[in-house]
Amino acid sequence: MQQDLIARAQAWLAEDPDSETRDELGKLIEARDLAELADRFGGTLQFGTAGLRGELGAGPMRMNRVVVIRAAAGLAAYLKAKGQDDGLVVIGYDARYKSADFARDTAAVMVAAGLRAAVLPRPLPTPVLAFAIRKLGAVAGVEVTASHNPPRDNGYKVYLGDGSQIVPPADAEIAAEIGAIASIDDVPRAEDGWETLGDEVVKAYLERTDAVLTAASPRTARVVYTAMHGVGKDVVLQAFARAGFPAPALVEAQAEPDPAFPTVSFPNPEEPGAMDLAFETARRVRPDVVIANDPDADRCAVAVPDDSAEAGWRMLRGDEVGALLAEHLVHKGATGVFAESIVSSSLLGRIARAAGLGHEETLTGFKWIARVDGLRYGYEEALGYCVDPGGVRDKDGITAALLVAELVSELKEQGRTLDDLLDDLAVAHGLHATDQLSVRVEDLGVIANAMRALRERPPVMLAGLRVTSAEDLTRGTDTLPPTDGLRYYLDGEFTARVIVRPSGTEPKLKCYLEVVVPVADASELATARERAAGVLADIKRDLSSAAGI
C-alpha cells in the first residue's frame, strides 16, 4: 500500500506543469511523509454544483493546475457533446494565489478544444463574470475563486449560458467527462488564441447597475466600505460615483487585493473579528451605514449604529438585510416573484404575500434561486442578494450595496433608520428571529455521524416546543428535489423551524434556526426579542445534544 501511494505521487509529479507544486510534492516523496501523501492522494476533489473548492497544493485532493486542467477539459468535452463546438467561454478570476494561472490554463484548454475563450481583463468581482456571460452570448463561464474561504483555498465555479451556476444533471455529466481523462498529458493546451477582454465589459456592467435604483431617489447615505482584501473596491467606488452617492470611506488596511488576507482569520464578514477594522473606521468617520463585500464581492454585509454593542456597531443578519431589501423593492413597485432558499427566513414569504407577489422556496444556493420563473428578487441568509436578475442571475454584492445605500438615504430623509424599518416589519408580520449553529470540523466523519444520529433518533422536543413535523430532505418534497438535509417544524408558545445540513462549500455542519413571536405593537418588541433569543439559545443547546456535536 505504501509503495502504491508513492507510485501515485510520483506519477502525479511527472505530469504536474507547476514548478511550485512539483517542488512541494517532491519533498513529501523524498521525506516519505506517508500521512500527508495519503491525505492528498486518498481520493479526488469532487466536482459538483459548487464546482470545485479546496486547499491549494499538490495532489488530487488539492486545488492545483493539474486538477484545473482536468476540470477545464471535462467542461470543454461536455460543451462539445451538447453541440457547442465553437461556443464562447468567458473566464474570470479573483486575486487569490494561483487564480490567474488557473484562468490561463482554462483558456488554453478551451481554445485547444476548438472553443473560443475570453478572459476578463484583471481580477474582478464574480458578478462581473456572471453578467459578461449573458452580455457576450457565451455558452459557459468559469470564475476562479474561493469566495470567502480561508487564504489557503481556491475554487472553480462553473456557469452555463443562461448566466447561472450549474445544477444537476450538468454537474454529474461534467464530472463524468473529467473522470474519463486519464492524464493531463492527453489534454491539448494552446499557447495563445484566447481574447483578453478590455474595460468595456466592466463599463457595461456598471451601466447596468443604474437599473437597480429609482430615478431621482435620494443619494445621501454616508458609507464606510471594506473590500475584505478582495476585488470589490474599484467597481464599488465607480458604481457609487455613477449613482451620485458620496464616495464611501474605505477601510484602508483591507482595501487592496491581498491573497494572504493579513487582517482577518477568515475573509468572511460573518466571522468573528472580520469587521473589527470596519467598525474602528466607522467610529472615526461616523457614517450612516457600514457595508462590506466578501473577497469576490458577490456577498454584501451591512452593519448599523448600536450604542449597546461593544463596538458601537451591530452586524445585521443576512435575513434582516434580505427582508429590508424586499420591503424596499415592494415600496418601489416591484412585480414578479420573490424567492429564497429553504434556510432563509420565512419572513420573505409574508412580505411577498402581503404585497400580492409570488413567493418560492428553493434548495440552498443561487444556482436554484436564479432559475425561478419570473424572478424579481432572490436572497439567501448567507449575505447573498440578487436584486437585478435581468443583469446578473446570481448573487451580487455590488448592486445590493447600491440598493442598501438608496434605502438608507430614503429613510434618512424621513428621520428614520434601518432599525426602525425592521421594527415596522416585526409589528406587521411578527418578529422573525433567526440564528445559526455552525460547527467547523477537521474530520468530515463528525458531520456524517451527526446527521446519522438525527435520522436514527429524531428529536421530539426542542426548547420546550413540540416537533410537529420532521422531514428528511433526501427524499425530496412536493416542491423540492432531494438534498442532504433535515427540516423540523416546532409548535408551542411560539412557532419555530430548524434545518440541518452539511455545507456544500466548507467542512461545516450548519443548523439554521428561526422562531416567530407575534407582536401586537412596538411596545412589545424589546420583550419579544428577549424571549426569542432565549428560545433560540435553548434550541441550540437541545439540538447540539441530539446531534452529538
N, C-alpha and C positions, 0 to 999 in steps of 0.2 A: 504493500500500500504506500509506503514511504517512497519507494522508487517510482511508482506511478505518479505520485504527487510532484516529485522533482521533474519527471519527464514532461508532464503537462506544463509546468512552469517554464522549462527550457524551450518547449515548442512555442509557447506564447512569446518568449523573449526573442526567438528567431524571427518573428513576423512583426514585432512592435516597431512602428516607424518613429517613435518618440524617444529621443535620447535620454530625457529625464526619467521616464518610467522604465526604460531599459536599464539604466544605471541602478535605480531603486530595486528592481526585481533581481538584477544580477547579484546585488549584495545580499539579498534574502536567500538566494540559492546558495551562494558561497558560504553563508553562515549556517546553512541548513536550519533555518528558522521554520520548523515544520508547522508550528501553531499558526504563525502569521500566513504561511503559504496555504494552509488548509482553510483559513478564513477567506482568503482571496480567490481560491480555486474550488471551494466547496459547492459551487453552483454558478448561476449566472444572474445578473440583474434582469428582472422580469420586465418586459415591455408590456405596458397595459394602457389603460385610459388616461393615466397621468404621464404617459411616455416613459422616460427613464429618469431616475434621480438617485444619486448615491454619492459616496465619498470618492474623492479623486485618488487615483493610484493605479498601480499595475494589477492586471488580473481581471477575470470575467465578472467578479463581484464588485468591481470598482468602476468609476467613470473615467474613461481614458480614450485615446484616439482609436484604438482597436475596436472598442465597444461602439463608438460613434460611427465609425466607417461601416461596421456591420449594420447598424441601425439605419443609416442612410441608404445602404444598398437594399435592405429589406423594404424600405419605403418606396424606393425607385421601382423595385420589382412589382410591388403592389399597384402603384400608379399605372405602370405599363400593362399589367394584367387587366386593369379596368379601362383600357383603351386610351389612356392619357399619354401616349407615346412621346409627344413633343410638348407637353404642357409646361407651364412656368411654375417653379417652386421658389417662393420668397423665403429668405433666411435672415433672421435677426439674432442678436446676441447681446448679453449684458456685459458687465465689466469684471466678472469673476475670473479666477485663474482658469486658463485654457479655453475660455469661451470663444475667443477669436479663432483659435486653432480648430475647434470643433466646427465652427461655422464654415471655415475654408474647406475642411475635409468634406463637409456635407455638399458644398457647391461642387467640389471636384468630382464627387461620386455621381451627382445628378447629371452633370454635363457629359461625363463619360458614358452614362447610360442612355444618352440621347435626349434627355430632358433639357429644358432651359432653366437657368438659375440666376437669381438676382439677390444680392446681399445688401442689407441696409448699410448706410454709409459709415456708421460708427456704433458703439454701444448705445442702445436706445431702449425706451420702455417697451415692455411686451405689448401694450395696447397699440403702439405704432405698427408693430408687425401684424397684429390681428386686423387692423384697419387696412394695411397695404395689400393683404391677400385679396380682399374684395375689390379694392380700388384698382388693382392691376389685373384682375381677372385670372388669378393664379389657380392652379388645381390643388395646391397644397402649400403649407407654410411650416417652417421649423423655427422655434425660438429656443436658443441655448441659454438656459437659466436654471438656477436652483431656487429662484424666488426668495423666500425668507429663511431658507435653511442655513445651518452653520457655515462658516467660511470654508471649511474643508470639502464642501459638497459642490456638485454641479448637476445639471439636468438637461433634458432634451424633450421639449414639448412639441407635439405634432398637431397641426390643424389641417383640415381638408378645405376644399374650395369655397364652402359656404362661410368660411371665416370663424368657425367654431371648432373646439377641440374634438378629437376622435372619440367615438363611443363604439361599443360592440355593434356588429361583429368586426369592424375595421381593425380594432386593436389586435384581435386574435389572428386576423388574416395577415397583418403586417408582421406580427411575432412569428408566424409560421414561415414567412419569407426570410426573416432574419435567421431563424433556426436552420434553414436549408443551406446557409453559407458555410462551407467547410473551413475556409481560410480567407483572410483578407488579401492574401496573395492572389486570390481568384477575383478580386473586386477591382475593376479598372478605375483609375483616378486620373482626371485630366489635369494638365499643368496650368491651364488657363481656359478662357472661353465663357466664363460667367460674367455677369454685369454687376458692377458696384453702383448702386443707386445713388443719386445725389439728394440734395436737401429738398427737392421738390416733393418727395413723399412726406417729409416732416411738415412742410408747408401745407400740403393738402390735409393732413391730419389736424393741424392747428385750425385751418379754416372750418373744419367740421365741428370742432369744439364749440364754436359760436352757437351751434344749434341747440345746445342744452340750456341756454339762458334765454330769458324773456326780454324782448326788445325794450329798452328804456327802464329796465329794472334797476334798483339802486345797487351800486357797486362800491360801498364804503367800508366793507369789512377789513379790519387790520389783522393780518395773519402772521403768525410765526410758523415757518415751514422747515421740516427736516426731510432730506432725501435718504437718510439712514445709510450713508456711504454708497448709495446706489446711483442709478442713471436718470432719476426723475428731474433733477434740478433745472436743467436748461429748458426742457419742454414745459415744465410748470411755470417758470418765470415768463416765458414767451406767451403762454396761454393766458396768464393773469394780465399781462400787459395788453394783449389784444382786446381783452374783455373790459379794460378800463378800471380794474381794481388797483388799489395801492400795491406797490411792489412788496411781496412777502419779505419779512425779516428772516434771514437764513440762520440756521444753526450751523455756524461756520465750520465747526470741527467735524460735522457729518455731511457737509455739502457736496464734496467731490467724490467721485467713484473711487473706492479703495477695496480690493478683494480681501484684504486682511480684516476689515471691519473692526478697526482698533479700539473703538469706544464702546462696543457692545459685545456681550457674550453670544447672543443670538440676534441677528438683524431683523427682528420682528417687533413691530410696535406693541404687540400684545405681551411680550415677555417682560418680566420684572427688570427694571433698570434701563430698558431700552429708550424710554422717553425722558430720562433724567436731564440730559443736556437741553432738550427742548423746553422743559419746564424751567430750567435755570435761565434760559434766554427769555422766556415769557415773563418771568418775574422782573426782569430788567426792562423789557420793551413794553409790557402791559398791553398786549393785543386783545382783540375780541375773541379770538379762537386760535387754537394750535392745530395744525394739520400735518400729518406725516404720511409718507409713502413707504412701502417696503422697497427692497433694493431694485426690483424690476418695475416698480411703480404701477402694478395692477391692483394693489390694495390701497385703501385710504383709511387712516385713523384720525379721530377727532377728539380733542380734549377741550374742556370748558373750565372757566374760573370756578374755584370752590374753596372758600375760606376755611372750611372744616377739614380739608385734606392737608396732609403734612407738606406737600409740595406747593400748595396753593392752587393746584390744578387737578382735574379728575378726567381720566380717560373715559369716554363713553363706550359702552359695549357696542359691538357690531350690530346687535339687534336694535339698540336705541337709534343709531345712525340710520339703519335701514327703515325704521318707522318714520323718522323725521323726514327723510328724503321722499318717502312715499306720500306723506301728508303734504309736503311742498309741491309735489307733482300734481296731486289732486287739486290743490289750490290754483295751480297753473292751468287747469283744464285738461289734464291728461285723459286719453282714451286708450282702450286696449286692455291687455291682461297684465296683472302684477303677478310675478312668480317668485318662488323662494324654494330653497332646498328644505327637506324634512327636518333638518337640525336647527332651522331658524325659527324665530318666534311666530306663534300663531296670530300675533297682533296684526301682521300684514293682511291676513285674510279678513279681519274685521274692518280694517281701514278700506280695503277694496270693496267689500260688500256694502258698507255704508255709503260709498260713492257710486254704487251701481256698476262697478267694474268687475271684470273677470279675475279669478284668482286660481292659481295652480301650484301644487307642491311637486317637487321633483326629487330624484336622488341627489346625493351630495355632489357638488361640483358644477361649475358653469358650463361644462360640456353638455349638461342636461338642461339647465336653465335657459341657455341660449337657443335651444331648439323648440321652445314653447311657441305654438302658433299664436300670432297676434301679440307677441311680447311687446310691452311698452316699458316695463321696468322689472328688473330682477335683482335680488340680493341674496347674500349668504352671510351668516353671522361672523364668519372669519374675515370681516372687513372688506368684503368684495361687493361691488355695486356696478350694475350695468344700467346706466341712465340714458344711453343713446344707442339702442340696439340697431338703429339704421346705419350707424357708423362703425361700431365695434360690437361684435357679438361675443363678448367676453367681459369679464370684469375690467374696469378701467379706473385706476386711482386718480387720474388727472381730470377727467370730466366730472368725476364725483367730487373732487376738491372744489372745482368751479361752482358746482351746484350747492355745496355746503356754504361757500362764501356768499353766494347770492341769497340763500336763506338767512344767514346771519345778518346780512345787510338789511333785508326786509324787516326782520324782527327788530333790529337796532332802530330803524326809523319809527317803530311803534313803541319804543322804550321797553322792548321785551328781549328775551334770551332763548337759547335752545332749551334750557331747563324749563322755562315757562311753557314752551310748546309740548315738552314731554309730560308736564303736569296736565295740560289740556287733554292729551291723548289718554292718560290714565283715567281721568274722570269720564271721558266719553266711552271708553271701551273696556275699562277695568285695568288694574295695574298688572302688566305682564312682566314679571321679574325673571330674568334668566341668569344662569351661571353655568360653569363647566368644571367637571372633574377630569383632568388630563394627566395621564401617567406616562412619562417617557421611560423607556426600558432599554437595556442593553441586550437582553435575551428576548427574542420575539415569542419564545415559548410562554412567557408570562402572560402575554395578550391572549394566546390560544387557550391557556388554562382558565383565564378569567371568563372568556366567552363560553367555554365548556361548562364552567360552574354555574353560570347564569342560565344556560339552557337546561341543564340537568336538574337544577334546584331553583326555579324562578321565584323571585320574592313575591310574597302575598301582601306585605305591608311595607311601606317606606315612609318614614317621618310621621307615623300615625295615620297615614292615608291608605285606603284600600287600593290595591292594584286591581282595577276593574277590567283591564284588557292587557294581554301580553302577546305581542306579535313577534314571531321570528321572521325577519325580513328576507332571509334566504329563500323563503317560499314565495316571495313576491306578494303583492296585494292587488286589489281591483284596479288600482291606478298606478302602481309602481312595479317595475321589473325587479327580479331578485337581486339582493345585495347582502353582504355580510353585516348584519346589524340586528338589534333588538329594540323594540319600542314598547313602552309601558304607559298606560293612561291611569291616573290616580284620581280618587274622589274622596271627599270627606268635608271637612270645614272649608277647604279650598279645592280647586281642581289643579292638577299638575300633569306634566308629561316628562318622560325620561327616554332618551335614545342613547344606546351604547353601540359604538362601532370602532373598529381599528382604523387608524388614519391611513389614507391612501398615499401619503407622501412622506411621512415621518414615522419612526419607531415609537408610536404613541397609541395608547388606548384612550379614546375620547368618549366622555359621557356628557350629554347635553341636557340640561335641566331647565324646566320652566314651571312656574307657579303663577296662577291667575287669582288675584284678590279683588273682589268687587269694591268699588269706591263710589260713594254717593256724591261727595263734593270734595273740594280741595282741602277742607279742614281735616279730612281723614287720611290724607296722603302720607304724612310722616309715620303714623301708626301702621298703615298698610305696608309701607316699605320695611319697617322694622319686623313686622310679622313675616313678610315674605322672605327676608334674609334669614330668619330663624328656620323656616321650613326648608329652604334650600340647603342650609348647613346640615340639617338633620337628614335630608335625602342623601347628601354626600356621604355622611357617616354610615348610614344603613346600606347604601349601595356598595361602598368600599368593602364592608363586611361580607355582603352577599357574593361579591366577585372575588374576594380573597386578595385584594390589592391594597 
